[in-house]
Amino acid sequence: MSTADFVIVGIVVLLISLAVYKIVKDKKRGTRCCGCNACCEHSEQFGCMDKSQQ
Amino acid sequence: MKVALAGNPNCGKTTLFNAITGKIEHVGNWPGVTVEKKEGKVKQSLNPNNENLVVVDLPGAYSMSPYTSEETVTKDFIQNERPDVIINIVDSTNLSRSLFFSTQLLELGIPIVVALNKSDLAEKSGITINVPVLSEKLKCPVIRTISTKATNNGLPELIKAVIAAGKSDKKQEAPLKLSATKALSKEESEKVDKKRYTFVNSLVTEVERKKISPERQTIQDQADRIITHKWLGIPIFAAVIYLVFSISQSWVGPLLADVFVGWIDLLYEGVASLLGEEVNPVLGALLLDGIIGGVGAVIGFLPLIMVLFFCLALLEDSGYMARVAIVMDRFFKKVGLSGRSIIPMIVGTGCSIPGVMATRTIKNARQRRTTAMLTPFMPCGAKLPVIALFAGVFFGEKAWVGTSMYFLAILVIIISALIIRQITGDYSKSYFIMELPKYRVPSIKRATISMFSRAKAFIIKAGTIILVCNAVIQILQSFDWQFQVVAENAPETSILASLATPLAILFIPLGFGLWQFAAAAVTGFIAKENVVGTLAVTFAVSNFIDTEEFALVGGSAEVNAIFGISAAAGLAYLVFNLFTPPCFAAIGAMNSEMESRKWLFGALGFQLGMGYVLAFFVYQIGTLITVGTLGEGFGAGLVAVAAIIGIVVYLMRKGRRNKQASGQIQTV
């Protein structure tokens, strides 16, 4: 593997790690919509909200 | 100091809450937007001495004797948590109705400050209210407010009065003592209500002066006669939705998308040139096609979605969507749904999850579960890229495709509700009473906030779930089971192809029996945008929107050729994705709201069956019309569809028999 290959692996791993981190963080916070805490402005009104705020 | 905001539905509580806390909670120009309490601190510009003021926005209530679950939230909070002060928001344009609740609140002994909201609208309608007399009669401060105005809105005076009321040791006096919170018999309750109405009416007569004659029809009334008309209401709704789709999918949306996709292309090409030739092709493809291409294909539809939601937010703010609820109520009531079912479905056009959650306001369990089951049929924001893609590839971005998907969804919901009513054998009816909000010029600011909020959510989803899924899909299609790189001319040997092929066989009668479509349909259960992302990755298309001609890449014919299916099959695939079960998160919401595993699995089976049957008919009939012969796999598909319909008919008969046996159905 060349240096460029290692760089690509690094970028891909970083991007996927950040994405997984965000998904897991949101799940722990109790958000119902996968991957984000703002699937739309109605979310908080119907209970889809950060547990720490409740 | 805990301050509660209480008042009738649609009197402007959430607008006032946003104005005094600086928050941007969703505001709708119709009753029932808030179903749970929300908290916030008063912003410093209104609270210069930094008093500890926590404001709680409560759902709208007409009375302290709750009828709906939102009213229960309000009553329980006020009675159990005893806020230090209550801001009672009174709609100046409808004083007599608002004061009924005010007189009940005044009996609780909690200091009250009345906010005479919408004072500007009252003035415009020729209504003048004698504030000092009203304040004297109610025995509490009364402040005029216009929460939609940035300045000279009465809010500093309101907060000042709240602080003074909270600090005062004086107990709130009641102008009328009728035991607002005590449990009364029906007769006693009627007597008390009558006395309260008499008091309120005499008070209103004393303090309110109206310049207009109540018999004269306003322009709003005349507009409502047409917009909510029995027969005209539906074509008007169709025309409005068509216009919204034309603007978002054919006119403004593609123009913006063109610029946006240009940037994505630049990124793609920039990274491709940086990588050069010497990079491992599998790794290069993972970054370029899997991550940048896959996510970019989904993100490319962002401008179309933003324009659509901007238009829908304008419609909602104008008061039109409340009229749609009234128009649809007539049909929904006939098939055993609650009129309240319409609100979750309209909310569901943004995202199915809050739509499903909104069903909790429906008291009847069967109606609530049915609504939770059918709400995901409404095309949500995540399904829009799928609609836009297939409308573009097979129908040249025609706005009628999106419009017809909305109306097909409504039709399917009505038919499904009818079927579910037969299966459950529950023929109970409920009546829907909704106060129609006044039409108003929609706020560009509110629509813009709503649009960016959805855009943010869409981008976050694309950068998380979609990115991970596309990377996994790219890896699965790059290797075979021996973890050898798949040859370029043999993609069917990949892990992904071998996993998706058995499923693809089931889709042959639906016209899309290719492993790429099967894989995309499965990843669509994780998030519906994945359908577009997976198709982009598996067909190696970096973006679906041409940057030069506002048309799909290379013209629809080229993508059509890449997909290798007919227009009828394309439409069938679109229908399949719209009417099969929603994403896992929405299924989770269905589980919470249904509170029954039997209903949940029944719902998933029903949705799967509905999607399959509809796609089968769309493909087979479409092929018969366009080609003159039936499509491939007709016989096998017919057997599967007959089996699905047979099961549904059996369950319907069983449900009917059970109820007849228990004597609940009198007619045959």
Interface residues (C-beta under 8 A of the other chain):
Chain A: M1 S2 A4 D5 I8 V9 I11 V12 L15 I16 A19 V20 K22 I23 R32 C33 C34 G35 C36 N37 A38 C39 C40 E41 H42 S43 E44 Q45 F46 G47 C48 Q53
Chain B: I24 E25 H26 V33 T34 V35 E36 K38 E39 L275 G276 E278 V279 N280 L283 G284 L286 L287 I291 V347 G350 C351 I353 P354 G355 M357 A358 R360 G381 I449 S450 S453 R454 K456 A457 I460 K461 G463 T464 I465 L467 V468 A471 I526 A527 C583 F584 A585 G588 A589
